[in-house]
Amino acid sequence: MDIVSDDESDDDEDDAPVATKSPSHSPKKTEKPKKADNKKTPNDYWVSILRQMMVLGYIEKDIENAYGVVKVSEKGKNFIQDSYPITIAEDHNYENTESSDDDDVPMNSGPSGGGGAFDSALFELLKALRKKIAKEKNVPPYVVFQDPSLEEMATTYPTTSQDLAQINGVGLGKVQKFGKPFLELISKYVEENEIETTQDLVVKSAINKSKIKIYIIQQIDRKIDLDEIAESKDLTMAELIEEIEHICYSGTRLNLDYYINQVVDDEHQEEIYDYFMSAETDNIRAAQKIFDGDEYPEEELRLMRIKFLSEMAN
């Protein structure tokens, strides 16, 4: 597998030391100028690879068994048995690159642009639409769809409700609530730019919940205390809340009022809810900078975030 990097350079010019003379000083070597650090984190690198492997059809989402898991597709298995060279693009990190006349050029200027795992032109259109809808509904943009979901839309070009529901962080609930204008935008973009979406990206219809998630939803519907649910599945409270967050982010609406009203006082509920309504991000670390950790424990913030997203987004 060949990886084409945007950061190739002529190493020969950098390896040769440069000596200079001064009229009043002894000769010394000048320090070799440091290159901009364009190394990506391992996470960034592999996310880019995974996205492109999904676009090419070598991997697919394991939507039957687990949230956020991918598996090797039939095409991928055939590739393993009878491999052949393929070329993919490595993302270019522009953050630390020295400024130049081309600084304003986007990483990927359109559907055929290189250097990015998703179509940045479509991504910007989706962000603009999200901002418009968020303003109309008077909610923060992340309540509509989060950036990773928009990036995946700009990678797989979903044009049907079923396709959109397969996007991580979407689900049928959000498709019904917010999906129509996004599908119209993507369909128009695909048609205008003559983009051919590969059939290998079509995944079979299935509920994007594992057995444990279905169990959690059923128990919450029955208003069973979260402590009992966690104990019955041998989970810590933090692990259970994380599972509930995954369910919520997939577009399923959950009513935890019966539990939250027991463990979070009314004043705290109002303060935290108002915070998420006006915040630019739902990141818990950002919330912890606003709320004192002793008075507002992390579990309290996470429970209120679930309540907020369930009521506003799902």
Steps between C-alpha positions, in 0.01 A plus 500: 500500500654832394433810708546824311610776737448871443812568708771344278817705491855480376693371800837544328487875535441478875771243580795714389638721785572865412817676620540876509798725575501822694777764489531506878388152603622149437302297251205307636213303359165665478215305650292315248157666485230298664227369279142566593365211700242352271477166675148390567392319813455124458126554545477758220703276269294187552165681490600630156601152386180343632280757327666442167490121541126534564453716190690242294284225647768294678339548842145568615314581820409209724157644566351178638732431790660818633499880486792665322657172382613416148569163341666368187251484211479223241701720265758543776522125558555444128772767508675318787494174303610658172653840576598767247642854528260781587574868554349717771571857605659596830344801669719810499533681833488870423494621859877522548605567143678831444282762335508542126304662223285185482396502868138574414465202266269242664630149567255349257335746267230269372384149425808423295751686719781309667651503846192430711293197593174694463364750252574832671285699255195293592604509866491881502157498334374258764640716779328808357170311479543374857560856622186621319282223646646548849418871482145428385444252783690713753741222600881467488626356166638184665144408602409457132802295391856491631805560280601129477153421364529776238847373402361151447216643289764678291678165458215262416246741337179352650197583282226294668361494853633147545851605394494804728385293797819290469720805565658491846320737735185522286247216525137496388391751765726775367425406140132565565567823688780660296578274205289631211691823417835321534394223263374759251831689517711185459285368214526831316876514560549144374296573187666834421850358544422169326620298797461125472442342841627145523254218566753347735404763756142377519453312825209281589225649711527418867437663833822670605486371853664201666308273735624688805380831354155354435497370858595845636226671297241251624605546863494880474152481346398302809662771720747263664769680702827532311685344793294183460552494123876537544513226763294260290748531212812519720574855386633797692278808501749676270484208252120499507481876441738457205269236350203732551693782331560279195129422483414869531752608235356246257171690510299305758306712747531390863310638798721488809299752700389232747866441595645849450237652731626270775870581470520857362327787678273731302734800515792302361279354228396845386854641507656211307214485247533874433875456456462234229235711328747787453828306472683461170595143585359219712851398612496401867854631562385842381202481736725406791689825453174684571360282778695421819585131515415458870156658469425375146648149456570368149222242525250781560622692194485191279148411613380852427669493158304182419177669614578810293588311181205264534256788530658737249662274239307172495 
